[in-house]
Every structure is written in structure tokens, then in C-alpha cells.
């Protein structure tokens, strides 16, 4: 057997082995991507369930903030009226 034919047979065998290895790695990568997709779907469901709770807490916080703003406005306006009455009485 000549060296040229021996090297070509060796290259064909190496190519077939590499092709089989790449097919196996590709199948394993597809399985890994399927698992990652399932995990991402689970995480997405969990995030959407927390979105409702966060929205509820946000609305409650906004309501409390508006109530406290109203109370602060009422107190400050009452105090300013008292001080303005005293200044008007002193001017008269």
C-alpha cells in the first residue's frame, strides 16, 4: 500500500469520527437548550405571579402617599392661616 492511499484512508476515518462526535455534541446541545427553555418558562411564570403582587403593593403605597399628602397639606394650611391671622391682627 502506498503512503498516499494510507493517508487518505486515515483522513477519511478521522473525518467520519469527527462527524460522529459533532452529531453527538449537537444532540446533547439540543437537549441542554430544551432544559434551559423549560427553566426560563418557569422563571417567567414566577415573575408574572409576582407582578400582580407588586402592582397591588404599588397601588396601596400610592394611596397611602396621597392620604399623607392631603393630611400634610391640611395641617400646613391650618398653621399658615393661624400665623397669617396673627400677622393681620398685629397690622391692625
SETOR-281659 format. One record per residue: residue in three letters; x, y, z of N, C-alpha, C in turn. Coordinates in steps of 0.02 Angstrom, whole numbers, padded with zeros to 5 digits, always signed. Example, Ala and Ser with C-alpha at 12.3 -4.5 7.8 and 13.67 -1.06 7.14 Angstrom:
<nodes>
Ala+00660-00284+00390+00615-00225+00390+00660-00165+00390
Ser+00642-00112+00354+00684-00053+00357+00645+00002+00394
</nodes>
This chain:
<nodes>
Unk+00041-00058+00000+00000+00000+00000+00044+00062+00000
Unk+00026+00109-00041+00064+00171-00044+00048+00216+00014
Unk+00092+00262+00028+00083+00308+00083+00025+00356+00068
Unk+00014+00375+00005-00040+00421-00014-00108+00391-00001
Unk-00117+00328-00018-00181+00296-00006-00192+00284+00069
Unk-00139+00268+00104-00144+00258+00176-00165+00322+00211
Unk-00134+00380+00192-00152+00444+00222-00223+00465+00204
Unk-00245+00452+00144-00313+00470+00125-00364+00427+00164
Unk-00349+00363+00173-00393+00320+00214-00394+00344+00286
Unk-00336+00364+00312-00332+00390+00380-00371+00455+00387
Unk-00367+00498+00338-00406+00561+00339-00481+00548+00336
Unk-00502+00499+00295-00573+00482+00291-00599+00455+00358
Unk-00559+00413+00390-00579+00386+00455-00583+00442+00507
Unk-00533+00487+00507-00534+00543+00555-00595+00588+00542
Unk-00611+00599+00479-00669+00640+00462-00734+00608+00485
Unk-00740+00543+00476-00801+00508+00499-00807+00511+00575
Unk-00750+00501+00610-00751+00505+00684-00771+00575+00707
Unk-00742+00626+00676-00760+00695+00694-00833+00710+00679
Unk-00859+00684+00623-00929+00694+00606-00975+00662+00658
Unk-00959+00602+00680-00999+00568+00731-00996+00606+00797
Unk-00936+00631+00815-00929+00669+00877-00970+00734+00873
Unk-00968+00768+00817-01008+00829+00809-01083+00816+00813
Unk-01105+00760+00785-01176+00743+00788-01196+00730+00861
Unk-01155+00694+00898-01170+00680+00969-01172+00744+01009
Unk-01122+00788+00998-01120+00852+01034-01181+00895+01016
Unk-01201+00895+00953-01260+00932+00932-01323+00908+00966
Unk-01331+00842+00971-01390+00814+01005-01390+00833+01079
Unk-01332+00830+01111-01328+00849+01182-01344+00923+01191
Unk-01320+00966+01145-01335+01037+01150-01409+01051+01141
Unk-01441+01014+01097-01514+01023+01088-01551+01004+01152
Unk-01530+00951+01185-01561+00931+01249-01550+00984+01303
Unk-01489+01011+01305-01475+01064+01355-01518+01126+01341
Unk-01525+01145+01278-01566+01203+01262-01640+01191+01278
Unk-01664+01131+01270-01733+01115+01290-01742+01124+01366
Unk-01693+01100+01405-01697+01107+01477-01694+01181+01497
Unk-01651+01219+01466-01646+01291+01480-01712+01326+01463
Unk-01743+01306+01408-01807+01336+01389-01861+01322+01440
Unk-01862+01261+01467-01911+01244+01519-01899+01285+01582
Unk-01836+01293+01601-01819+01333+01660-01839+01406+01650
Unk-01826+01433+01591-01845+01502+01577-01920+01511+01579
Unk-01958+01462+01555-02031+01466+01559-02054+01467+01631
Unk-02024+01426+01674-02041+01425+01745-02026+01492+01778
Unk-01968+01520+01762-01948+01585+01791-01996+01639+01767
Unk-02016+01637+01704-02063+01686+01677-02130+01682+01713
Unk-02154+01622+01726-02217+01614+01763-02212+01642+01834
Unk-02155+01630+01867-02145+01656+01935-02144+01732+01934
Unk-02111+01762+01885-02107+01835+01881-02176+01864+01869
Unk-02216+01833+01826-02283+01859+01814-02328+01853+01876
Unk-02317+01801+01916-02357+01796+01977-02337+01850+02027
Unk-02274+01870+02028-02252+01923+02072-02273+01992+02046
Unk-02283+01999+01981-02304+02062+01953-02371+02085+01982
Unk-02417+02039+01991-02482+02056+02020-02474+02081+02091
Unk-02433+02047+02130-02422+02067+02199-02388+02135+02203
Unk-02339+02146+02160-02303+02210+02160-02349+02266+02139
Unk-02392+02254+02091-02441+02304+02070-02488+02322+02126
Unk-02510+02272+02163-02555+02284+02220-02520+02326+02274
Unk-02458+02308+02290-02421+02347+02340-02408+02417+02316
Unk-02395+02426+02252-02383+02492+02225-02445+02536+02230
Unk-02503+02507+02214-02565+02545+02220-02579+02564+02292
Unk-02567+02518+02338-02577+02533+02409-02530+02588+02432
Unk-02468+02585+02411-02419+02636+02430-02439+02704+02401
Unk-02463+02705+02339-02485+02768+02309-02545+02797+02347
Unk-02591+02753+02368-02649+02777+02407-02628+02806+02473
Unk-02583+02772+02508-02558+02799+02572-02520+02864+02563
Unk-02483+02870+02509-02446+02931+02495-02494+02989+02482
Unk-02547+02977+02445-02595+03031+02432-02632+03051+02495
Unk-02648+03003+02538-02681+03020+02602-02634+03061+02646
Unk-02571+03040+02650-02524+03078+02691-02511+03147+02662
Unk-02509+03153+02596-02501+03219+02566-02560+03264+02582
Unk-02621+03236+02581-02680+03276+02598-02678+03299+02670
Unk-02658+03253+02715-02653+03272+02785-02600+03326+02797
Unk-02543+03319+02765-02490+03369+02773-02512+03435+02745
Unk-02546+03435+02687-02571+03497+02658-02622+03530+02705
Unk-02667+03490+02734-02717+03517+02780-02685+03548+02842
Unk-02636+03513+02871-02603+03539+02931-02564+03602+02915
Unk-02527+03602+02860-02488+03662+02842-02532+03721+02825
Unk-02588+03709+02792-02633+03765+02776-02664+03792+02840
Unk-02682+03749+02887-02710+03772+02951-02658+03813+02989
Unk-02597+03789+02992-02544+03826+03027-02531+03893+02993
Unk-02530+03894+02927-02517+03957+02892-02574+04006+02903
Unk-02636+03982+02907-02693+04026+02920-02688+04056+02990
Unk-02667+04016+03038-02659+04041+03107-02606+04095+03108
Unk-02550+04084+03076-02496+04134+03077-02515+04196+03037
Unk-02552+04188+02983-02574+04246+02944-02625+04287+02982
Unk-02668+04256+03023-02716+04292+03064-02679+04334+03116
Unk-02626+04305+03145-02587+04343+03195-02553+04402+03163
Unk-02526+04393+03104-02492+04449+03071-02542+04503+03051
Unk-02604+04482+03030-02655+04532+03011-02678+04570+03073
Unk-02686+04535+03129-02707+04568+03191-02654+04617+03214
Unk-02590+04600+03206-02537+04646+03226-02534+04707+03182
Unk-02552+04700+03117-02553+04757+03072-02609+04804+03088
Unk-02666+04778+03111-02724+04820+03126-02712+04856+03190
</nodes>
